[in-house]
Amino acid sequence: MKRYWFSILLVVFILASIGTYYVNAATRSYPDFKLLTVSGDDNEAKSLVLEGTTKGYGSLIVSSNGSKYHQEESYFEQLSIAKRYSYNQEMVQLFKEHHGFMRAKRSSNSFFQDEKTLAYVSFNNGYVDRNSKFNVSTLDLKTNDERNFVAAVPNHEQYNWAYVMDVQLDGEKLYVFTINYRMNKVNEQSFGEQEIHKYTVDLTAKSIAEDEILFADKKLDNGQFVRYTLESSTPYNAPNDMLVFRQQTEKHVKDKDGNDVTQSTKSELFTLNWKTGETTAVPAIDPSISDYWVNATSDSIILIFKKEKSALVKRYDLKTRELKEFTIPAQAVSSSMVNGDRLYLMSKEANEFDVVIADLKQSKVVYTGKIDINEQGEKRSALLKDLVIYSLYVKK
């Protein structure tokens, strides 16, 4: 029995600590922030959840039902898949429906799903080294048959970092789009130039059939340089023939204190049909403007431009090439999200949090709301000042 005394005491200590934690959490009073309707249909925001943190109380979520704090949740709630992937409801659904296949699969950008197949491709680690390989898995959604294999990454010695941005399937080939950072010749531990790759994975041969560099950062003769950014598309795992990328021309200048800073001289947005190789410029962009939000879906690109007292929303239809625009009452956009045909925006000005929901098909605002708390005067102002909202999602 003496051999086990330490283990027994450790278990007792852990249980006592957990018990004390939850007793304190249960007896503590937390500020109750709430999303209130200002105009429009209340039902538009009933599933909207805002994630954030507040000084002195930690992480929380805010909705039309009020607030719920991380410290109020049970130990099992905190570790649940629904909690860990609350920001990505597609991932939560995948874990519910295909729990066995989803084991050890964590990157939302690495998934593809259609009516027949669920696929996953990721680097076995972030850093590209001699052991770097693609982990490839597919699940037949009708027979539940799985295929799993690893494939060597070509020319891995040229890169020190890479990650998957998108995965698509066409027949027996997976197309994996990645961001790769070349090894810096001066300092091998730092990031060099960036490249956007398209890897073709042959599912029959269980190997990488082709590695194509779609775009690569480059320096121009005038001393300026061009950088490429691949924009994420939602839903993350949906079939999509189009990639959306930003081409930014920049130069180094001195700020008022004499420090080297980067200044954008030109910003352009393009679509790339990865099957045909056709590249098309998105006409909604003024090349002189670089500060805008991009939300891409499988059928459209939603752009948000900040104005003095509002935000200009432009919706570019990828099939018809039609461009529509409308203005919404959001002075300082801090977060945005597209879910179906709805655009969700949050803005913060001083201590005021405003939420706007717009119908993208009808190009009009259908809901406006604000986060508030049932307090008055300085206490209300202080609590709202300490609140930080960093993301939003629609709970299914």
N, C-alpha and C positions, 0 to 999 in steps of 0.2 A: 504493500500500500504506500510505503514511503516513496517509492519510485514515481508515483503519480501525483504527489502533493502539489508540485509546481504547476502541472497542467490543470489540476482542479482549481487552484487559486487563480490561475490565469482566466479560466472560463468564468468564474465567479466575478472577477474584476471587470471583464468585458461586459457581462450581463448587467452588472451594477452601473457601469458607465453609460450603457445604452439606455437603461431605465431612467437614470438621472437626466440624460439628454432630453428624452421625450417628456418627462414630467415638467422640466423647465420650459420646453417648447409649448406644452399644453397650457401652462399657466401664464405664459407671456402674452401681452397684448400687442397685436400688430396693426399698423395703419392699414385701413381698408380702402385702397384705390379702386375706382370703378370706371368702366367705359360708359359714358352717358350719351344718349341720342340728342343731337341738336336739331337735326332735320332729316326727313326721309323715313324709310321703313326700318323699324327696329330689327326685323328678321334678317336684314342684310348683314348685321354684325353679331348675330347670336352665336356663331361658331368661330368668330375671330378671337385669337389669343395673342397677347403681346407679352414678350419675355423681356425681363430686365433685372435690375438690381437697385437697391436703395440703401443709403448709408445707415449703418447701425443694425440693419435687419436682414441683409443678404439678398439672395436671389428670390425672385417671385414671378408669378404670371398674373396678368390683369385681363379681365374680360367684362362683359356686361353683367356677369354674376358677382363681380367683386374681385378680390385678390386671394391668392393662395401662395404661401411662402414655402421655400425648400425645407426650412426647419420644421414645418408643420407636417410634412409627409413622413410616412413610415419608412423604415429602412428598406423594405422591399419595393416600395414605390420609387424611391430614389434610384434603385438599381434596375428598374424595369426598362424594357425596350421602348415602351411608349414614352417614358420620360427621357431616356438618352437620345432618342431620335424624334422628339416632339416637333422640331423645326422642319422635319421631312416626313410628311404623312405617308408618302409612297413607300419609304423604308419600313415604317411601322406595319403597313399592310403586307409587305413582303415577308416580314418576320412572322406575322400571324398565319399566313397561308402556306409558307414553305420553310418552316422552322429548321428542319434538318439541312436543307440546302444552304440556308443562310448562315450556318455556323462559321465563325471566323471571317465573315465577309462584312466589311464596315464602310467602304467608300461608296457613296451614293452615285458618283460620276462613273463608276466602273460597271454599272448594270445596263442590260438591255432586256426588253420584254415585248413580245408581241403575243398573238393568240396561241402560238405553238411552242415558243421557246423562251426560257429565262436564261440569260447568260451573264457571266461575270469575268472580268479580266482586270488584273492588277499586278503591279510590280511586287515582288516578294518583300521588298523594303523600299523606302523612299530613295536612299542613296544608290546610285548606279555603281556597281563594282563588279569584280570578276565573277561573283556569285549571283549577279542579278538575272532574274528570269521573270517571264510572265507566268502568273498562276491563272490558268484558264479552266473554267467550269461551265457546263451547260446542263440544263434540265429540260427534258421533254415534258411539257405540261399535260400531255394526254396519257403517256405511258409511265411517267415519273422516272424514266431512265436517266441516269447521270453520266456525264463524261468529265473526267478530270485529268489534266496533264500540265506539265511545265514546258515552256519554250524559251530557249536562250535569246537574249536581247542582242541584236547585231550592233557592232561597233560600240559596245558599252564603255570601253576604255576612254572614249572621247568625252564622256559626260560625268558630272559628279552629282547630279540631281535630276529627277524626272517624276512626273505624276500623270495619271490618266485624267483626261477631261471629258471624254465621251466614248461610247462603244455602240457600234451598229452591226447588224447582221444582214447578209445577203447570200442566200443559199447555204453553202457549206463553208463560208468564209466570214470571219469576224473582222471588222475594221476598228482599230483602236487608235484614237486620236490623243496625243500626249503633248505636254510641254516639257522640253528637255533643255537643260542648261549645260552649255559646253564647259569643259575644263578650262579654267583661266590659266593661261601660259605663265603669267607672272606669279600668281599665288594659287596653287592647286586647291586650296581649301575655300576659295571664294567663288562666287558665281561669275561665269563669263557670259557670252552672248546666248540669247534664247532662241530656240527653234521649235516649230510646231510640226510634229511628225504624224504620218498615217502609217500604222503597221497593219499589214494584212496577215491574219492568222488563218492558216489552212486547218480546218477541223478534222479533215480526213487524214492528212499527213502529220497532224499534231506538231506543227512547226510554224515559224514565221516565214511566209513566202516572200514578203517584200517590205522594205522600209523606205518610205518616201518622205522627203522633207518638203512640206507644203510652203512654209514661210520661215525666214531666218532674219534676225536683226542684222542691220547693215549700216556701215558708215558711208556717207555721201562725200563727193569730192569737195563740197563747200564747207566741210567740217561738221555738218549736221548729221544726225543719225535717225534711222527709222526703226521703230519697235512695233511688234505685232502682239495683239492680245486676242485670245479665243474666248468669246463670251459663252457662258453657260446657258443652256436651254432647258426649259421646264415643260412637262415633267421630265426628270432626269433620265428615266429609263425608257422613254418612248421612241419608236421608230421615227427617223428624221433624215431626209436627204440633204438638208441644208445646214451648213455651218455659218455662224456669224462671227466675223472677226473685225477688230479695230486696227487701223494702220495709223500710227502716231509719228509725226515728224517732230524732232526735238533738237534743241541746241543748248550748249552750256553758256550761261551768262553769270555776271557778278551781281549779287544783291547789294543793297545800300550799305551793308557792313563789309563788303568785299569778299563774301563767301561764294563759292561755286554752287550754282543751283541750276536745275533743269527747267527749261521753258518750252512749252509746246508752241510750234509754229503752224501746225496743220494737223487736223484730225479727220479721218475718213472712216466710214463704216461700209463693209462689204458683206455679201453673201457668197458662199461657195457651195455649189452642188458637187459633193465629193464623188458622186458616181460619174458625172460627165466632165468635171473639171471646170465648168462654166463659172466665172466670177462676175458679179453684178454689183455696182455701186448703189448704196441706199440713198435716194435723193433727198431724204429728210434732213440731212446733216449739212450745216454750214461749216466748211473746213476751218474757219477761224475760231470756232467754239469747241473747246475740249471738255468742258465741265457739263456732262449730262449723264443721266442714268439709262442703262440698257436692260430691258427685260425681253428675252427671246423665248418664243414658243415654237411648236412645230409648224404653225401656220402664219405667224406674224411676228413683227418686231415692235415693241412698245418703247418709245423714247420719251424721256421726261427732261424738260429744260426749265431751269429756275428763272423766274422773272422777278420783278421788284416786289410785287405783292401777290403773286400767284405762281402757278406752274403750268407750262404749256405741254400738253400730252399729244404725241403724234403716233398714230398706229399705221404701220406699213404692212400691207397684206402681201405675203410671199408668193401667192399664186396669181392674184390679179394685178399685182404691182400698184394697187390703189393706195393713196395716202389720205388719211383723215386726221383731223386735229381738233382739239377743244381745250378750253382753259378750266382749271380747277382751283378752288380757294385753298391753296397750300403755300405759305410764305417761305418756309425753310424745310424742304424735304430731307428727312433723315433716314428713311427706310421705305422700301417699296417692294411689292410682290404681285405677281399675276397668278390667279387661280381660275381656270376656266375662262369665262368671258368677263371676269371682274378684275379691276385694278385696285389694289389696296395701298394707300399712302399714309405715312405718318410724318408729321412735321412738329418741330419744337421751336417755339419762339419765347425767349425768356423762361418763365415757369409754366407756360401753356403747352399742353400736348393736344394736337388736333389730329383726327383720323378722318380720311375721306375714302369712300368707296365709289368707283365709277363703273358704269356699264360700257365696255369697250365697243360692243356692236352698235349701240345707240349713241355713243359719244356723249354721254351725259353723266352727271353726278347723281347717284341714287341714295347716298347716305353721307351725313357729316356727324361727327361725334367728338367728344373730348374726354380726356382722363381727368377725373376730379376726386376729391376726398371730402368726407363730411366733417370738415374742420373750418375754422374761421380765422381771419386775420393773419398774424405773423406765423402761427403754427402751420396753417395751410400752405403759406408761401414757402416755408422752410422744408416741409415734407415734399412738395412738388419739385423744389429745387434739387433735392437729394435723389430724386427718382431718375434713373437712366433706363430707357427702353432701347434695346439693341436689335431686336428682331420681332417678326410677327408671322403668324401662320394660321391657316384655317383647319380646325380640328374636324376630322371626319367621323 
